[in-house]
Amino acid sequence: MVKSTDVKFMENIRLANILLYPLMTEKAVNLIESHNTLTFVVNIKASKNDIKKAFEKLFNVKVFKVRTAVMPDGRKKAYIVLSPEYKASDIAVRLGIL
């Protein structure tokens, strides 16, 4: 029999496999400060909707918009714009990148 805690644990593992790691470049820091946007490297097969749901569930915030780009080295980058009531800088501090 599967326990509900096991199901929640597996769901968190699945969500963590969508958002791989935050990208910290000079441009990414400027986006945090000026456009309330966080930049993550994500799973290449993840859709914008998957990224939005995973981010909202893991960080308990509301996402306004997700933009994606595939980099020349084959990684997928997601620009996650937060709703105005949340601050990207607060999430960045929680992640330890600011």
Secondary structure, 3 states (H helix, E strand, C coil): CCCHHHHHHHHHHHHHCCEEEECCCHHHHHHHHHHCEEEEEECCCCCHHHHHHHHHHHHCCCEEEEEEEECCCCCEEEEEEECCCCCHHHHHHHHCCC
